Amino acid sequence: MTRLDAKSGAMTESVLSKDYLFETLTPEQFPLAKQFYKTSRYPHAIGREDDVYIVRQVSKNNKLIAAVRLVKMGNYIILRSMVVSIELRGLGIGSLLLNQLEQYLSSNCWCFPFEWLESFYANAGFVCISAENAPIEIRSKYLQYLSQGKKLILMHYPQD
């Protein structure tokens, strides 16, 4: 499989390793991700404007095993809904997915991970930011989640 490189515009192989394929879904393929989120018991709401990326496992008949969304919010991108199949967590698939996503991330990218995932996202280049130092749109969304009792942190992807 090939994919379009966001920076160069060239078609590139969508291979994470011999057993894993990285793909970008078209809106017509979003039901695949929705079903994966449902099976993973993860609340999902994929918007038509979202960018959805998945990982498939070749040795398991190209089974979808991980998904993530990049959601546009004004001038910002929010990394959301990163899920790896329960039985495959801790094997590095999430790290491989974030590594492949790097070309799509910019200094305008933010995420609101659970507190216990701080080191995972930090290893991918995200840094913790206090709400006071975030743009108002990001801060408002983050504070909205906190008011719902979610134990989240605010992280930013500062591109070099």
NUMIDO-235450 format. One record per residue: residue in three letters; x, y, z of N, C-alpha, C in turn. Coordinates in pm, 1 decimal. Each point is the difference from the previous one (the first is absolute). Example, Ala and Ser with C-alpha at 12.3 -4.5 7.8 and 13.67 -1.06 7.14 Angstrom:
REM residues 2
ATOM   code         nx         ny         nz        cax        cay        caz         cx         cy         cz
ATOM    ala     1319.0     -569.0      780.0      -89.0      119.0        0.0       90.0      120.0        0.0
ATOM    ser      -35.0      105.0      -72.0       82.0      119.0        6.0      -77.0      109.0       73.0
***
This chain:
REM residues 160
ATOM   code         nx         ny         nz        cax        cay        caz         cx         cy         cz
ATOM    met       82.8     -118.9        0.0      -82.8      118.9        0.0       87.0      124.9        0.0
ATOM    thr      -52.2      102.5      -60.3       73.4      126.3       -1.2      -88.4      109.0       56.4
ATOM    arg       62.7      110.4       36.8      -74.7      115.3       50.8       69.0      126.0      -47.6
ATOM    leu      -70.7      108.9        8.4       52.9      129.0      -39.8       72.3       62.4      118.0
ATOM    asp      126.1       34.8      -18.4       76.6       66.8      105.4      -47.7      144.4        7.7
ATOM    ala      -42.6       41.0      118.6      -58.8      133.3       18.0       98.3      112.6      -29.6
ATOM    lys      127.2      -20.4       27.0       98.1      106.7      -19.8       50.3        7.4     -143.6
ATOM    ser       37.8     -116.4      -55.6       61.7        1.7     -131.9      -99.5      -18.1     -113.8
ATOM    gly     -116.4      -57.0       31.2      -97.2      -27.4     -104.3       28.6     -129.1      -74.7
ATOM    ala      106.7      -70.8       39.5       37.9     -124.9      -67.2      -77.6     -117.1       59.4
ATOM    met      -18.3     -102.5      -80.0      -62.2     -122.3       50.6      108.0      -80.5       72.6
ATOM    thr      -33.1      -48.2      118.6       96.2      -76.8       78.5      -63.8     -128.6       48.6
ATOM    glu       81.6      -97.3       31.8      -50.3     -125.6       53.5      -62.7       23.4      136.1
ATOM    ser     -112.1      -65.3       25.3      -70.0       17.5      126.6       36.5     -114.0       96.0
ATOM    val      126.7      -27.1       11.8       43.3     -111.6       81.5       61.2       49.4      130.2
ATOM    leu      -51.5      -49.6      110.7       60.6       25.3      130.0      107.8     -105.0       22.9
ATOM    ser      -33.1     -122.0      -29.4       90.8     -113.4        5.1      -61.2     -102.4      -94.4
ATOM    lys       59.1     -115.3       -9.0      -53.9      -99.6      -92.5     -140.3      -44.3       36.9
ATOM    asp      -34.7        9.5      127.6     -130.8      -48.4       42.7     -103.3      111.1       20.5
ATOM    tyr       39.3      125.9      -10.1      -92.6      110.4       27.2       -3.5       99.1     -115.0
ATOM    leu     -121.4       40.5      -36.3      -20.1       99.9     -104.6      -64.2      124.4       59.5
ATOM    phe       49.6      115.6      -37.4      -54.9      129.2       41.2      -82.0       52.7     -116.4
ATOM    glu     -121.9       43.6       26.7      -86.5       51.0     -105.8      -74.7      124.4       44.8
ATOM    thr      -33.0       82.4      -97.4      -89.7      112.8       21.3     -135.2      -41.2      -56.0
ATOM    leu     -105.1       16.1       79.7     -133.1      -35.9      -47.8      -65.2      116.6      -73.2
ATOM    thr      -76.5      -32.0     -101.7      -85.2       99.0      -65.5     -130.0        6.3       80.0
ATOM    pro      -77.2      107.8      -13.4     -127.4        6.7       73.1      -91.3     -120.9      -25.4
ATOM    glu        7.9      -56.1     -119.2      -82.3     -117.7      -30.8       43.5     -121.4       82.4
ATOM    gln      124.2        0.3       47.4       51.9     -111.2       80.7      -14.9       23.6      150.5
ATOM    phe      -50.7      115.3       40.1      -13.9       30.7      143.1      -78.9     -105.7       77.4
ATOM    pro     -101.4      -65.8      -61.4      -70.2     -104.4       75.6       92.9     -110.5       52.3
ATOM    leu      111.9      -24.7      -68.3       97.0      -98.5       49.8       55.4       44.5      135.3
ATOM    ala       37.6      126.2        8.8       53.7       52.6      125.4     -108.8        6.6      106.2
ATOM    lys     -119.8       38.2      -39.1     -110.3        6.1       96.2      -26.0     -137.6       61.3
ATOM    gln        1.7     -102.4      -84.2      -20.8     -136.4       50.1      114.4      -41.8       92.1
ATOM    phe      122.9       36.9      -36.9      115.7      -31.1       85.6      -14.1       67.0      136.2
ATOM    tyr      -35.6      127.5        1.8      -18.6       70.8      127.3     -110.3      -65.9       82.9
ATOM    lys     -108.2      -38.3      -65.6     -110.8      -64.4       71.0       45.5     -133.1       59.6
ATOM    thr       69.8      -80.4      -78.1       50.9     -128.8       46.9       97.9       19.1      115.4
ATOM    ser       77.0      109.3       -4.7       98.8       29.7      104.3      -63.8       67.9      121.3
ATOM    arg     -132.7       17.7       -5.3      -74.9       67.3      107.3       52.0      141.0       25.7
ATOM    tyr       29.3       68.6     -109.5       49.3      136.5        9.5     -104.4       92.4      -61.3
ATOM    pro      -44.6      102.6       75.2      -98.2       92.2      -58.2       59.0       69.4     -123.2
ATOM    his      -75.9        4.1     -103.9       50.8       56.7     -124.4     -101.8       94.2      -62.7
ATOM    ala       51.1       96.3      -68.3      -81.3       91.9      -79.1       92.8       53.8     -107.3
ATOM    ile       -1.7      -63.6     -113.7       89.1       40.6     -108.3      -72.6      100.4      -88.4
ATOM    gly       58.7      119.3      -11.7      -56.6      103.2      -86.1       46.8      -17.0     -143.7
ATOM    arg      -79.4       44.8      -93.9       34.8      -13.9     -143.1      130.9       70.1      -33.6
ATOM    glu       37.1      101.9       76.8      122.3       75.3      -26.6      121.3      -55.4       74.0
ATOM    asp      -20.4     -101.8       83.7      111.3      -57.8       74.7       94.0      -74.8      -93.4
ATOM    asp      124.6      -10.4       40.5       95.7      -87.1      -67.7       14.4     -122.2       89.3
ATOM    val      -27.0     -117.1      -55.4        2.9     -123.8       77.1      110.4      -89.4      -54.8
ATOM    tyr       84.9      -47.3       90.9      113.3      -85.6      -35.6      -14.0     -131.5       75.1
ATOM    ile       34.1     -108.1      -67.5      -13.7     -131.3       61.2      126.9      -82.4      -22.1
ATOM    val       10.6     -105.8       78.9      103.0     -101.8      -18.9      -72.2     -131.8      -18.0
ATOM    arg       42.6      -75.1     -101.3      -53.3     -134.5      -24.9      111.1     -101.9       23.9
ATOM    gln      -38.5     -119.2       44.9       95.7     -108.2       19.9      -12.4      -98.3     -115.5
ATOM    val      104.4       -7.1      -81.7        0.0      -81.8     -120.6      -23.7     -147.4       32.0
ATOM    ser       68.6      -51.1      101.5       -9.2     -143.3       32.5     -137.2      -39.8       54.1
ATOM    lys      -84.1       95.8       28.5     -136.3      -26.0       48.3     -102.2       47.4     -103.6
ATOM    asn       28.3      -28.3     -126.7      -89.2       38.4     -110.5      -27.8      149.7       -4.4
ATOM    asn      104.6       78.3       24.0       -9.7      146.7       -3.0     -101.5       55.4       99.8
ATOM    lys      -11.1      -67.1      113.7      -91.4       44.8      105.4       41.5      136.9       51.2
ATOM    leu      -97.3       88.6       17.2       25.0      132.6       55.3       32.1      -17.5      148.9
ATOM    ile      118.3       49.9       41.6       43.9      -21.1      138.7       29.0      130.1       75.2
ATOM    ala       -2.8      112.5      -69.9       23.0      129.2       66.8      -59.5      110.3      -85.9
ATOM    ala      -42.6      107.0       68.6      -57.1      114.5      -71.3       26.5      126.8       79.3
ATOM    val        3.0      111.0      -71.8       15.8      131.7       61.2      -63.4      102.2      -94.1
ATOM    arg      -43.1      112.2       58.1      -59.1      106.5      -79.9       77.0      129.1       21.5
ATOM    leu       12.8       78.2     -105.3       47.7      137.5       10.5     -120.6       87.2      -33.9
ATOM    val      -41.7       77.7       99.1     -121.4       80.1      -11.9       37.3      146.9      -12.2
ATOM    lys      -51.9       64.4     -101.5       25.9      143.2      -18.8      -90.6       80.4       93.0
ATOM    met       59.7       95.4       69.8      -75.5       89.4       87.1       56.2      140.2      -23.2
ATOM    gly      -64.5       74.9      -88.9       52.5      131.2      -36.7      135.3      -16.6      -67.2
ATOM    asn      101.9       68.3       52.6      135.8       -9.4      -55.2       82.0     -112.1       63.1
ATOM    tyr      -64.9      -84.2       79.3       72.3     -102.1       75.1      -43.5     -139.4      -42.8
ATOM    ile       84.7      -95.6       34.0      -28.5     -141.2      -22.6        3.1      -67.5      136.1
ATOM    ile     -100.6      -81.4       26.8       -6.5      -74.1      124.9       17.8     -148.1      -32.7
ATOM    leu       99.9      -62.3       60.4       18.0     -144.6      -12.7      -98.7      -63.8       97.3
ATOM    arg      -90.8      -83.4      -50.9     -107.4      -55.7       81.9      -19.0     -147.8      -27.5
ATOM    ser      -60.9      -64.5       95.6      -51.0     -136.9      -16.3      105.3      -99.4      -46.6
ATOM    met      119.7        7.6       55.9      102.0      -98.8      -35.3      -27.1     -127.0       78.8
ATOM    val      -27.5     -108.4      -72.6      -34.7     -126.7       62.4       75.4     -112.7      -70.4
ATOM    val       55.9      -89.3       80.4       62.1     -122.7      -49.3      -83.3     -115.4       54.9
ATOM    ser      -18.6     -104.1      -80.4      -75.5     -116.9       46.5       50.1      -43.6      136.4
ATOM    ile      -93.6      -30.2       87.8       32.9      -33.6      138.9      105.7     -110.0        8.6
ATOM    glu      -15.0     -104.0      -79.7       92.0     -113.9        7.9      139.7       30.6      -54.0
ATOM    leu       17.1      114.9      -65.7      129.5       35.3      -59.2       67.1      119.0       68.1
ATOM    arg      -61.0       49.8      106.0       59.0      114.8       70.0      130.7      -39.6       66.5
ATOM    gly       92.1       96.7        5.1      129.2      -23.3       62.4      102.5      -62.8      -92.2
ATOM    leu      -34.7      -16.7     -126.9       92.0      -62.1      -96.3       68.2      101.5      -91.0
ATOM    gly      -26.4      128.5       21.9       64.2      103.7      -80.3      -78.9       45.5     -121.0
ATOM    ile     -120.8      -51.8      -18.2      -79.3       37.0     -117.6      -41.8      147.2        6.3
ATOM    gly      -37.3       47.0      117.7      -35.1      141.3       15.3      117.5       90.5      -31.8
ATOM    ser      118.6      -40.3       43.4      120.8       78.6      -30.8       27.6        0.3     -149.3
ATOM    leu      -19.3     -114.4      -65.5       18.3       -6.1     -145.3      -99.7       92.5      -70.2
ATOM    leu     -123.8       -0.2       49.3     -102.3       85.7      -59.3       36.0      147.6       15.2
ATOM    leu       41.6       39.2      119.5       39.6      140.6       20.4      121.3       36.7      -85.5
ATOM    asn       91.2      -93.4      -15.8      117.5       24.1      -83.8      -43.0       28.3     -144.1
ATOM    gln      -93.2      -77.9      -50.8      -49.1       21.2     -136.4      -77.9      131.5      -11.8
ATOM    leu      -67.8       38.0      108.0      -79.0      124.1       -1.2       86.3      125.2        1.3
ATOM    glu      124.5      -14.0       38.2       86.8      116.9       18.6       -3.4       95.1     -119.8
ATOM    gln       -4.5      -53.1     -120.4       -0.8       86.6     -118.1     -127.4       83.3      -12.3
ATOM    tyr     -106.2      -38.5       70.2     -126.5       72.6       -5.6      -15.6       97.6      116.4
ATOM    leu       89.5       -8.3       97.4       -8.6       85.3      117.8       73.1      130.8      -25.1
ATOM    ser      -49.3      105.6       61.9       63.6      130.5      -12.9        4.9       63.0      138.0
ATOM    ser       57.3      117.4        6.6        6.8       70.3      128.5     -139.4       43.5       46.2
ATOM    asn      -99.6      -19.5      -83.3     -137.8       30.3       37.4      -73.6     -122.6       52.7
ATOM    cys       73.4     -108.8       27.0      -62.0     -124.6       44.3        0.8      -11.4      152.7
ATOM    trp     -114.7      -38.8       54.9      -20.7      -13.6      143.4      -66.3     -132.8       28.9
ATOM    cys       12.0      -48.6      122.3      -75.7     -117.2       42.6      -33.6       12.6      147.6
ATOM    phe     -102.1      -72.9       40.5      -47.8        0.9      138.6        1.0     -143.1       53.5
ATOM    pro      117.6      -60.1       16.7        3.1     -140.7       43.6      -32.4      -15.7      149.0
ATOM    phe      -36.4     -122.2       36.2      -15.8      -32.2      141.2      135.0       17.9       68.2
ATOM    glu       -4.5       38.5      126.6      123.0       27.8       75.6      101.7     -112.6      -10.2
ATOM    trp      -47.1     -124.6        5.9       91.1     -114.2        1.2       68.0      -24.7     -134.8
ATOM    leu      -37.6       76.0     -103.7       63.4      -14.2     -131.3      103.0      109.5      -28.9
ATOM    glu       33.1       79.1      100.2       92.4      111.7      -21.4      133.4      -45.1      -59.3
ATOM    ser       61.8     -101.6       56.5      131.7      -41.6      -50.1       -8.9      -58.3     -140.9
ATOM    phe     -111.0      -65.9      -31.7      -18.3      -54.1     -134.8        2.3      112.9     -103.2
ATOM    tyr      -78.6      104.3       23.5       -4.8      111.9      -94.0      128.1       83.3        4.6
ATOM    ala       61.2       10.4      116.9      127.1       72.3       10.7      106.6      -69.6      -84.3
ATOM    asn       -0.1     -131.2       -1.2       96.5      -74.5      -82.0      -20.3       25.3     -148.8
ATOM    ala     -119.2       42.0      -37.9      -29.6       31.0     -140.1       25.8      147.0      -31.7
ATOM    gly       44.7       77.7       99.4       34.6      139.5      -26.4      -97.0      102.2       56.3
ATOM    phe     -110.9      -44.4       58.1      -94.5       94.1       60.3       54.3       47.2      134.7
ATOM    val      -32.2      123.9       35.9       41.7       54.6      129.4     -123.1       52.3       74.0
ATOM    cys        3.7      -12.4      131.3     -108.9       50.6       84.1        1.4      152.0       -0.7
ATOM    ile     -116.6       56.4       -4.8      -17.5      145.3        0.0     -106.9       32.7      104.4
ATOM    ser       20.0      105.2       72.7     -104.5       42.3       93.3     -112.3       65.1      -80.0
ATOM    ala     -120.1      -11.6       49.6     -116.0       54.6      -71.0       15.4      149.3      -25.8
ATOM    glu       61.8       71.7       95.6       16.8      145.2      -17.5       85.8       35.7     -120.8
ATOM    asn       88.8      -91.5      -39.1       90.6       27.0     -112.5      -51.5      -51.9     -133.6
ATOM    ala     -119.4      -54.7       -0.7      -57.5      -53.6     -123.8      -87.7      106.6      -66.6
ATOM    pro      -15.9       -8.7     -131.0      -93.0       90.8      -68.6     -140.4      -16.2       59.6
ATOM    ile      -77.7      104.7       -5.0     -131.6        1.6       63.6      -89.8     -114.5      -47.2
ATOM    glu        2.0      -30.9     -130.8      -85.1     -108.2      -51.8       38.8     -133.9       61.6
ATOM    ile      129.2      -23.3       10.2       50.2     -126.0       56.9      -30.6       -3.4      149.8
ATOM    arg       28.1      108.7       67.4      -23.9        8.1      144.4     -147.2      -25.4       31.8
ATOM    ser      -90.1       61.6      -76.1     -144.1      -16.3       24.1      -43.5     -145.2      -13.8
ATOM    lys       46.4      -67.1     -105.1      -35.9     -140.1      -22.1       56.7      -87.9      111.9
ATOM    tyr      123.9       24.7       36.3       65.0      -75.8      107.7      -76.5       18.1      132.4
ATOM    leu      -32.8      123.4       34.1      -71.4       26.9      125.2     -140.7      -60.7       -2.0
ATOM    gln      -59.7       -6.0     -117.1     -130.8      -64.2      -14.8       11.0     -148.4       38.0
ATOM    tyr      104.3      -67.4      -51.0       19.9     -141.5       33.4       27.8      -18.0      148.7
ATOM    leu       82.4       87.9       56.9       30.5       -9.5      143.3     -126.7       16.5       83.9
ATOM    ser      -87.8       88.9      -42.0     -124.2       23.5       75.4      -91.0     -122.4       -0.8
ATOM    gln       22.8      -92.2      -92.6      -76.9     -124.2       -7.5       61.2     -108.8       88.4
ATOM    gly      105.8       38.0       73.8       62.6      -95.1       91.0      106.6      -87.7      -63.1
ATOM    lys       37.6       29.6     -123.4      102.2      -80.5      -67.7      137.9       39.5       52.6
ATOM    lys       83.7      -99.4       24.9      135.2       23.6       50.2       96.2        5.3     -118.4
ATOM    leu        5.0      118.9      -59.8       77.7       21.1     -121.7      111.5      100.1       25.5
ATOM    ile       98.0       -3.5      -90.0      104.7      101.2       -1.3       -2.4       68.0     -137.1
ATOM    leu       57.9      115.1       -7.8        5.4       75.7     -124.5      139.8      -11.7      -56.9
ATOM    met       11.1      -47.5     -124.3      130.6      -16.2      -62.0        1.2       63.2     -139.2
ATOM    his      118.0       48.1      -37.5       21.8       72.1     -125.7      113.8      -66.6      -74.7
ATOM    tyr       -8.0        0.2     -132.3      107.1      -56.1      -82.8       81.3      115.7      -58.1
ATOM    pro      110.6       35.0       64.2       80.9      113.1      -49.6       94.1      -48.3     -110.6
ATOM    gln      -32.7       31.5     -122.3       84.6      -42.6     -110.5      129.7       79.3        0.6
ATOM    asp      108.0      -67.3      -36.7      132.5       66.9       -1.6        6.1      113.2      -99.5
***
